[in-house]
């Protein structure tokens, strides 16, 4: 499935780190960032999560929540969050329904083998519950600041 800018954000409700549940309903009326990452505690995912954690105070001032989503089960997610002091919710989507709904479940290939996996991507949802911006195939370096800049431009 693909999503488009100005379309309504697909519904979701997922268990998240620190015993939280994140859902579209609970974020109603607030802008938020959903970022999709392949696997907790891998080098790229750690770098990305730490960059979002660093940007959190600035994002929080503007009233924007950040939620990381992967197929990992809650136990490795909790370990990852604790290890790097990640205070924002990291959600578990083991059946990839939300990941797919937001267009992050993609065909990938490694060593000539094709398989389905999470494409590192980010979606910004505005306070009206509409998709404001989509970053497919995210390059980690500078991405959190790019997201912060887009958030500041939200109406």
N, C-alpha and C positions, 0 to 999 in steps of 0.2 A: 504494500500500500504506500502511496505517496501523499504527503501533506503539502499544502500550499499556503503562502502568506495570505492573510485576511480570512482564511477558513477557520471555523471553530476548532479549538483544540480538542483532540480525541479524549474521551473520558478515561479515567484510570483511578485505581485505588490499590496501593501497594504497601506491604510491610517495609519498614525502614529501620535504620540503625537507632539505637537507644530506645527501642520499644515503641517507636513512632509509627504512624500510618500516614502516608501522603496520598492525597487524592485531589482531583480536579475540584470537587465540591468544597473541600476545606480551603482551597486557595481562591475561591470566588471573590472577585473584586480586587485582587492583588496581582501585580505582574510577577512572573516567576521564570526561572531558567531551568530547563530540563537538559541535562547533558548525559549522553549515552557513552559508556566506556566498556571495552571488551572484558577486562578482568581485574579484580581487586588485587592490589599489592604487586603489580607488575611495573617495570620502570616507567613506561609512558603514562599509565593510568595514575601512578603515584605523583608524577610531575604535574599532571593536569589537575588532580584533586588538590594538591598543595597550592597551586596557583589560584584556584577558586577560593580556597580557604584564606589566602592572603588578600583577595579582593573583597572578601565578605564584609568587613567593616564599612567599606564604601558602598557596596550593594545594599547593605542593611540600612544605611542612612537614607537611601532612596526608597526603602521599603520593598526590596526585591528579594525573594527567596531563591536559593539555589538547591537543586536536587540532582544527585547523581543516580543513574540507573544502569544496572547490569543484570546479567542472568545469574550471578552468584547467589548462593543461598545466604541467609542471614548470618550464620556463624562466621564465615570468612569476611563478610562485610563488616561485622562488629570488630573483628580483629584488626582489619585494615584501618577503620575509623579510629580505634584506640591507639594504634601504633603511631599514627601521624596527627593525632589530636584534631581530627576532622569533626567540626561541630554541626555542619549542615547535614540534612538527611541523605543517606545513601540507601536507595531503595532496591529491593530484590524482586526481579521479574523472571523467575525460573522458566516459565512457559513462553516468554518473549512476546506476550500479547500486546503490552504497551510499547515495547521496543518496535514491534512490527507496525503498530498503529501510527507511530511517529516517524516511520520510514527509515529506521536505523538498522533493520534486519536486512542484510544485503548478501548477495552472492560474492564470495571472495575467492581468491586463489593463492595457493602457496605451493611452490615447487611443482607447478603444473596441475595440481589437484584443486578442483572446485569444491567449495563447501559454503554453508550458510553461517554467517557470523554477524557480530555487531560492528557497524561502521561507526567510528568515532565521530559523533555529530552532536550539535547543540541546537536547541529550539528555545526561542524567547516568546513567551505568551504574555499578551498585554492584560490590563486589568479587566477588560471586557471578555476575556476568555478566547481571544482570537490569536492566531499565530502572527507574530509581529516580524520575526526574522528566523531564518534557518541557515545554519552553517553545516553543510555536508562535508565529509572528508576533512575533518579538523586537523590542522597542524598545531601541535601543542604550544610551541613557542609564541608567546604574546597573545594567545587566544583569550585568556580571562580578561585582559585589558580591552580587547576588541569587543567582548561581550559587554563589559562595563560601559564602554563608549556608546554602544547601541542602546543600552538601558537608559542612559542619560538623555537620549534623543526621543524616548517614548513620550507619547502624548497622554 
